[in-house]
């Protein structure tokens, strides 16, 4: 069958296969500046239907791991990469964590599966993407908010640390959420970093909710 995305590009999908599911995925691209003319251009967003093993497909891989070991190894690698991404996220959030006090209960497959879906995806955002987001935030926000370069740089430090120093500071969390909204609607490159912004907004919401729940529990 054929699907058409927002850019009217045709997506050819093979005939139905019970071992395979397809997921709509958008790929955003960075703006590229022509050094000679100074003009910037950006490749249009591309939407694809990406294949992934269905439940039946995963069962088929497991049942035939002896005859198709490479598929089983790839499945194991994908699982390991997900666990590693969340371990890295925890380490990035808390400088005090070491091999001795690491909360292994938070990176079991069951624990990761029960996390909010958006938080699971956020744990897999590449370090380079976060760094590029921070650079664009520092570039765009002074003009959008009237804040100084130092102020917006300080905000990016908090974002990159996933609010670690301000987990219970509601005024700071609310203000940073507000600034993210300004960035999302004002930066020409915001679409490229929508995943970062969405993760941070959800993280701030979760911290605000936890703070409120703890306050109620203490009454």
N, C-alpha and C positions, 0 to 999 in steps of 0.2 A: 504494500500500500504506500501511498505518498502523502506526506504532510507538508504544509507550507508555513514558514515562520514569519516573524514580523518584517523581515527584510525581503519577503516574497521569494526566498531561496527554497528550492524543493529538497525535501529530505526523503531519500529512498530507504525504506525499511523492508527487510526481507519478509517473506511470508511467515505466518505465525509458527512459532516453535515453542512447545510447552516447556522447554528447558531454558528459555531465555525471556527475560522481561526487558522493557525499554523505558528509559527515564529521560524526560525532557531536561536538557541542560543548556544554559546560556554561557557563552564565552565572551568576556569583555576584553577589550584591548586598550593599551595605553596610547595616549596622544604622542605623535612623533613630530619633532620640530625640524624643519628644513633650515640648516645653518646658513644657507646662501640667501634665502628669502625671508627667513624669520617666521614663515607661516607654519601653522600646526595642522596636522591632519590625523584622523583616527579611523582605523578600520571599523566598519559597522559590526555590531554585535552579531555573533553567529549562534544559532540555536540548533542543537543536534539531538537526535534520539539515540542515547548511548545504551549499548547492550550490557546486561548484567545477568548472572545466573539466577533463574527463578528458584523457588523452593525445590521444585522437582529437579532443576539443574544442579543445585548444591548436593542433593541426595545422590544424584547420578555420579557426581565427581567423587563423593565419599565412597560409594559402593564400588567404583572402578579405579580406586587409587593405586592398585597394584599394576594395572595395565596402562593407566594414564597418570603416572606419578608427577609429571610437570604441572598438570592442572591442579593437583592436590597441593603441591609446593607453592604455587601462586596463591591459592586460597589461604594457606598458612601465612605467607608473606603479607597479604592484605590485612589479615587480622593483627599481625605483629605491628604493622605500621600504624594502625588505629590506636593500639595500646601505647605505643611509643609517643605518638602525638599528644595523647592526654597526659602521659607522664611528664613530657616536656612542658605542657601548659601549666601543670601544678608547680613544677620547679620555677618557671618564669614568674608565677604569681607569688611565690613565697621564698625569699632568699635564705630562710632559716632551715629549709628542708635539706637533708643529707641522706646518705644510704642507711643511716642508723634510725632516723625518725620518719622516713618516708611513709605516707599513708597508703600502703599497698591495697587496702580495701577499697580505695576510690578508683582503682584502675582494673578491677576485675571486669570480665566481659559483662557480667550481670549489672555491675554498677554503671558502666558506660552505656549499656543498652537502656537503662532507666533514666538517663539524663535527658533533659529537653532536647529535642532534635536539633534546634538551632545552636545550642551550646556544643553538641557533639561535632557539628560541622565546623564551628569556630575553632575548635582545638586543632584542626588540620590546616589552618591558614598558614602559608609559608612565612618564615621570618622576613624574607625579602619583600613580600607584599605588605607586611606591617610597616617596614621601614619606608617603603615608597608612599604609603598612606600618610605617615608622619610628615614626610617632606612636603607633600601636597597640602596638608593641613596648615603647616607653617607658612607656605606660600600664599594660600588663599584667604585665611582667616583675618589677617590684619585689615584688609580692605572691606571684608564683609561685616566686621564687628567693631572696628576702630581700636582694637586691642593692640598692644605692642608686640613686637616679635618675641620678646622675652616671655610675655604672658602666654602666647599661643604655644611656644616651645615647652613651657612648663606643663601645659595641658596635654601635649603629646606624650610627655614622660609618664604622666598618670595613665593615659590610654595604653601605652605599651606595657605598663606593669599591671594592666587589667584592674585598676583602681585599688591595688593591694594596700596602699597606705591610707586609703580613705573609705574602707569598706563600711564603716558605721557613720560616716559623716554625710548626713542626708542633704544639707545645703550644697555641699560640693558635688555630690552625685547628681542632684537635680540640675545644677548649673552646667555641668559637663554634658548631661543629656541634652539640655537646651542648645548648647553650642554645636553638638553633633547634628542636630536638626538643621541649624543654620548652614553648616558645612554641606550637608546632603543636598540642600536645595540651591546652594550658591556656588559651589565649586564646579567648574566645567569638567573636572575629572572624577567627580564623586561617584559616577556609575561604575568606574573601575574598582572602587574600594567599597562598594555597597555591602559586601560580605563582612568587612571589618567593622563598618558602622553598625550594621545590624547586630553583630555579635556584641559590641560594646553597649548598645542600647539595651539589649536583653540582659546583659550582665548587670548593668546598673539597676534595671527593674528588679532582678532577682535579689540583689543586695538590699534594695529598699524594702522589699517584701520581707526578707529575713529579719531585717532590723525591726520592722513593725511587729512581726510575730514574736520576737524575743521580748520586746517591750510589753506586749500583752501577757506573755507567760510570766512575767515578773510582777504582775499586778495582783 
